[in-house]
Amino acid sequence: MNRLRMIAAAVAALALAGNGNALPKQREAASLERPVANKRVLSPRYGPAIKDGQAAVREFMEASSIPGLSVAVGVRGEVVWSEGFGYADLEQRVPVTPRTRFRLGSVSKMLTVAAVARLYQEGKLDLDAPIQKYVPTFPDKGAPVTTRQLAGHLGGIRHYQAKDYSNGRNIDLEHYDKVIDSLKIFQDDPLVAPPGSRYQYSTFGYTLISQAVEAAAGRGFLDYMDEEVFRPLGMRQTGADRNESITPDRTRFYQRAPGGKQINAAFVDSSYKWAGGGFLSTAEDLVLFGSSHLRPGFFKRETLDLLFTTQHTADGKETAVGIGWRIGTDSRERRVIHHAGSINGGRSVILIFPREGVVVALLSNLGDSPPAVEETALALAERFLEIDEPRERKGARLDLAGAYDYTVESPPQQNSGKMEIALAKGGYHGWISTPGPLSEFARRTGLPAAERLKIITVTLDGDGARLLVVSPAGLFPLRVRAVDNRLIGEIACPLGPKVVEMKISLTKRPGDTSKGSRER
């Protein structure tokens, strides 16, 4: 028997050796198919933060019925947590692993920005030259449109319109072999505003950028991305979402039908928008990508400053968008650079905290879920940010245990409800009846309604505490502080495309004798 196995192995080796190109491909395929655990915890230092994050993600996925989700966190260039949750394929019960590839949607734009930045710092791409320098066939619009403006959504190029999906046309079903061919979708349309005058989000603007990248680089856009961005950064699981290709580890894609049922997502051919929404990646690859923006190396210092400096409209108003990247601060005024994406069967976000060196990526295979994806990623990031952050510890620990009535103080609304917090297994947990904005958001979006939202305590310090509220829309921090005989809380709730900040007043119910514990 052993001899027969040896002969069979020798014959297989000779067969492979007879094809000079087959051996590397066979080896690559074998490496991609090896079993992978659904998580990699790479730093025990962050164990408590990871444990809290795992609990929050599981609770959130149950509340919102997300099939599969992947999370990764990096600190100062090291991936400290990478884990898959749920299923990449519901029908075959294939679990999500750190190698599972998800659709990035508009986070793809940030990958394209990296190509623009590299060509810019090599002197091959002039950000302020008229786009016709690189795309001479693009029609003159009566005023110069530049790559800088296109990257910051100031170029006046339109976004999607009804005509893209009507009168027998559906651009999601059309395939383009060349980037320049896809420009015909929008190139003859008028600008929606004079260049530089108004922020107008546009995926088609990035399609135009990708043709400029081709001209400046002297090679195909996707080839340049693979050779000059993904490979140098070790992003081995990142590439174009080609429908015709057999792509190992690619998740299946899902949408939410009316009533909240999970269904397969509609087909989409991303060849018209590789640059603006057509890439696949993993949460771990995105953390590697984000970490390359923490310090000079892949990018020069002046290039990073350029990417992370807000642009302005012609009348001087800040857009809070640099070269593609959105620029903001979190609730503690920490600077955060970020972008999110939404596509058929995919939801994504990447956050970069440049000063603290923390990068967070979150990917889902359910389109439009979580709606409050940036708030969810911020909630997961906070525990990792706290570990190396000096904290003032004053006074007695806050005793949270008890039953409370709450009323909404701002914005002015006729909302009230109840909240209960208990202590078990060394930590607080509880629930809060659904605030008005969350109820309204669930009604508008078809997300599962919930009369009560779970609470997980993450931080307890002095006379204040931070808790996580687990809702179908996302994870939200609830911050409370003691004032006289009541608690003042602040919570962020989604409402349409915005997040509403609410202040609530919590009063312990008369006669409540719950004591709780002052120990963490």
N, C-alpha and C positions, 0 to 999 in steps of 0.2 A: 504493500500500500504506500509506504513512504517513497519507494522508488518511482511508482506511477505519478505521485505528486510532484517529484523532482523533474520528471520528464515533461509533465504538463507545464510546469513553470518555465522550463527551458524553451519549450515550443512557443509559449506566450511572449517570452523575452525576444526570441528571434523574429517573431511577427512584428513586434513593435520596432525592433532595430531596422527592419526592412523599410520603414517609412521614416524618413529623416525628420519630418515635422510632427509625427504622432507622439513621440515619447514625451516631450515637454507638456503637450496638451493633456496626455493621460495623467501625468504627475499632478498637474494643476487641478484637474477634476477630482482626483483622489483626495487632495488636500482640502478641497471645498466640501466634500461629502463626509468628512470625519465627524463623529458625534461631538456635539458641543453642549456643555451644561447651560441651563437657562440663566445662569448668573455668574459674574466674576466679581468678587469682592477683593480688591487688590490692596487695601490698606486697613489693617485692624484699628488704626488710630481713629478712623471715622465710623467705627462700628455702631455707636449709639445713634448717630445721625442717619446711618443707613437703615437701622432697625425702624426708626420713626418713619423714614421715607417709604419703606416696604409696607408698613401698616397703612399709611395714608393712601398709597397707590391702590392697594387691594380693596380698601373700603370704597374709594372713588370709582374703580372699575365696576364694582358691584352695583353702585348707585346709578351709574350712567350706562350700564350694559355695553361696555366697549369690548370687542372681541380680543384685540391684542394691543399691547403697549410696550415700549422699550424706553428705559431711562439710563442715562450715563451722566456722571459728574466728574469733572477734573479739577484739581487744585494745584496751582503753580506748575502746570504742564504734565502732571501725573494723573492718569485715570484712576480714581479711588473707588468708584462704584459703577458697575455696568450690569444691567439685569433686564431680562425679558419677562413679561407677565402675560398670561392668557394665551390665545391661540393665533398663529399665523394663518392657519387654515381650519375653519370651523368644521367642515365636512369630514376631513381626514384626521382631525384632532391633533394637528401638528403644533407643538408649542413654539412660542416666540423665544428666541435665544439672542445673545448679544450680536450674533452674526446676521440676524434677520434684516432684510432690506425693505425699507418703507419708501413710499413716495414722499418727496419733500415739498411739493407745491412751491410756494414762493420763497421758501428758504433757498431754493436753487439760485435765486438772484444773488445771494451772498457769495456763492461759489463762483458765479460769473464775475462779481466784483473783484474777487481775488485775481482772476485773469487780467482784468482791466488794470488793477494795481501793479501787477508784475510788469506788464507791458509799459505802463507809465514810468515806473522807476528805471526801466531799461532804456528809456528815451525813444520807444517805438510807437507810442500812442500819445498824441496831444489831446488832452481832455477838452481843450477850449477851441479846437479847430472845428469848422463846419463839418457835419457828418459826411458831406459829399467828398471830403478828402479821402475817406476810406470806402464809401459806398457811392460812387459817382452816379449810379443809376437811380438813386433815391431822389424823387422830385423836389425841386426848390419850393419851399413853403413861404417865400417872401421875407423870411427872417432866418438868420443862422440858427440851426439846432445843433447843439454840441453833445459830446459823450458825457461831460460833467452834468449837463442838464438832464439828459436821459436817465442817468444813474440815480439822480435825486428826484425823479418824477416831476421835473420842471420843463420838459421838452415840448409839452403840448400834444404829444401823441396820444391818441385815444386808447381806452381800455376796451373790454368786451362790450358789444352792443347787440341788440335784439336781432339785427340783420345777420349776425354770425350764426344764428341758430334758427333761421326762418326761410320761407320760400324754397324749401327743398335743400337747404344748406345746413350742414353741421360741421363746424371746423374741427370738432373733436374726432371726426371720422376720416378726415383728410390726411394723407401722408405726403411728406415732402422729403425728397432725397437731399436737397440742398437748402441751406438757410436762406439764400437769396431768393429762392422760389417762394418761400413762405411770406416774404414781404408784400406780395401782391394782395394779401388779405386787407391791409390797411394803408398802404403807401399812397394811394390816390385820394384818401379821405382828407378833409381839411383839418387843421389843428383845432383842438378844443379850446385853446387859449394861446396868446402870443408866447413864444419861448421865454422862460424866466419869470413870467408874470403870475403864475398860479400853480400850486401843488396839485397835480392830477395823477393819481396812481395809474400805472400802465404796465401791463405785462408785455404788450407789443413793443414798448420802448426798449425792453431788454432783448427782444428778438432783433431789433435794429442794432443794438450794441454788439450782439454776437457776430453779426456780419462785419462790423468794424474790427472786432478781435481777429477774425479770419484774415482780413487784409493786413492788419498791423503785424500779425504773427507769421504770415506767409504759409499758413496751413489751415486745415479744417478746424472748426470750432471745437468739436468733440475730441479730436486728436490733441489739440492744444491743452484742453482741460485734463485729459488723461496723463499726458506726458509732462506737463509743467506745473500742475496743481495737485492732482490726486496722488500720483506716484511719489513725488518728493515729500509729501506730508504723511505718507504711509496709509492713505485712505484706500485700502484694498477692496473695500466693499461698496465703493461709490462709483456710479457711472450713469449713463443715460438709460431711461426706462424704455427699452426697445421691446415692443410687443412681440416681434417675430423671433426674438432670441430666447434660448433656454437660459434662464438666469438663476443659478443656484441661490437658495436662501431668500428668494423674493416672496414676500407675503402675498396672500390674496387680499382683495380690496373690497370693503363693505361700505354701505350707506345705511341711513336710518329711514325707513318708510314712514308714512303717516301713521301715527299711533305708536311709534317707537320700535317697530319690528326691524331686525337686522336683515338686510338683503344684499346680494352681490351688487357692487358698484357698476354703473354704466361704463361701457368701453370708452377709452380715451386714447387717442394717438397724439403724443406730445411732441411730434416732430416740428410743429409750428412754434413751439415755445420751449425748446431745450433750455435756453438761458434763463427763462423767467419762471419755469415750473416743471421741468421735465427730468429731473435727476432722481435717482434712488440712492439711499445711503442708510447707514446705521447710526444709532445714537452715539456709539463709541467713536465712529469716524468723525461725526460732527464735533465731538469734544476735542479730538485731535486737531481738527480744523480751527475751532475757536481758540485753542491754546496757542496756535501760531500767531495770534493777534495780541498776545500778552506782552511780548517784548520783541525788540528788533532781532532779526534773523532771516526768516523767510521774507519778511517785509522790512524795509528801512524805517527808522524812527519817523522821518518826515512823511513817509507813506502812511503809517499808522495814524499820525496826526491828521492827515488829509481825510482818511476814511471816517474818522470819528469826530469831525468838525461839522457842525450843522451848516447847511446851505441857507441862502436867503432868497426871497422873491425880489423882484426888481424894485419894489418899494421898501425893502429893508426888513421884512418880517422873517423871523426864523421859521424854518420848516421842521426842525427837530429831526432831520434826516441828513446824513452826510453823503458819502458816496455809497448809496444803497442802504447802509446801516441806519436803524432807528436809534435815537439817542435819548435817554431819559434817566430818571432816578427812581429808586424804590422808596418804600415808606420811611426808611431811615436815612434818606438823602444820599445813598450810595449810588454812584454812577453805574448805569447798566446799559450796555449796547446789545441790541436784540433784533430779532425778526421772526415772524411766524409765517406759516404757510397752510393753505387749505386747497384740496384738490379732490376729485372723485376718488374716494377710498383712502384718503390720507389726511393727516393733520400733524403739524410739526412746529417746533419752536427751538431756537437756540438763544441762550442768554450768556453774555460775557460781562463779568465784573472786572474791569482792567486793574484797578488798584488792589483788590483783594486776590486776584489771580484765580477766581472761580469761574468755571464754565459748566453750564447745564444744558443738556439736550433731551428732548422728550418727543417721541414719535408714536403715532397711533395709526391703525389701519381702518379706522372708521371716519369717513368724511364728516367734517363739521363737528367733530367731537375730540377733545372737550372744547366747547365754544370759547371759554375763558382760558385758553391754553397758556397764555403768558402769565396770568395770575397763578395758575397751577404750578408752572415751573418756578416762579418766584417763591411760592410757598415751600417747594422742595429745596430750593437753594438756601433758604434762610438758616436751616440748621447747620449746614456746612460753613456758612459765613460766620456763624457764632463761635465756632470752635477756636479760632485763632484771634478772636476779637476781645480786647479787654472789656470787662463789664463791671459796672459799679454795683455793688451789692449792699444795699442799705436796709436797715430796719427789719422788722419781723416779716417772715414769709406770709404771703397772702393766703388766707383760708378761703378757698373757693367753694367747698362743698356746701350744697344747699339747694333750695328751690327758689326761683326768682320769677318776678313779673318784669317784662320790659316794655318800654315805649320808645318809639322812634322820635328823636329830637331834631335831627336834620338829615336830609332835606325834609321840609315840612310835609308830613304824610300822616294819615290817620291809621297808623299801624301799631299794633301791640301784640304781645304774645307771651310765651312762657319759656323758661329755660331751667333745666335741672343738671346739676353736676354732682357726681359721686366719686369716691375714692375706692379703687380696687386694684389689687396686685401691684401696689406701689406707684400707681399713676392715676391721674384724674381722667374721667371720661364722662360723657353726658350727651345731651341733645338740646336743640333749640327749635321751637316751632318756626315754620318757614316765614322769613321776612317777606313783605309785600313784593319788592322787586324780583326776588327769586321765583315767587309764584307766577308773576307776570311773565318772566323770561321763559319758564317752563311751558306756559300756555302758548306763547308765540312760536316757540321752536319745536314743539312736539316732544320735548324731552320728558322723561318720566317725572311725574309730579310726586312730591314728598311732603307729607304733613310735618314730619320731623326730620331734621338734619343731624347727623352724628357730629360729636365734638371730640377731638383728640388734643389733650394738652401737650404742648411741645416744650414750652419754656415757662418757668415760674421763678420770679425774681423780685424780692422786696415787696413793694405794694402794687406790683403790676404782673401781668401774665399774658402770654400769647398762646392762643389755642388755634387748632385747625378745624374749620368747618368743612365737612365733606358733603358736597352737593352734586346733583347730576350734571351741573354745568361746569364744575371744576372744584379745586381746592382753594379756600379763602381763609386768610388769617383773621381771627377775632382777637383784638387786643383790648384788654380790660385793665383798669386801674381803680384803686379804692379812693373814693371821695366821700368823706363823712360816713354816713351809714348806707351808702349805696355804691354800686360799681358803674363806671362810665365805660362803655365799650364802643369800638369802631370796627366796622366790617365793610368789606367791599363786595358789592353784588352786581352781576351783569344785568344790563338792560339794553337789548338791541346790540349795536356794535360797541357800546360804551360800558364802562364799569362805574357804578354809582357808589360813592362813599357814603355810608350811613353812620350816624352817631346814635347810639341807643343808651338809655338809662335803665339800669338793672336794680331792682329793689327786692331784697330778700322778703319772702312772704312772712306775714306776722305769725308767730307761734312756731316757726321752723326751728328745730333744735339740732339740725345736722352740724356736726363738729368738723369732720374732715381731719386731715393730717397736715402738720407743718413740715413734714419730711418729704424730700423728693424721692 
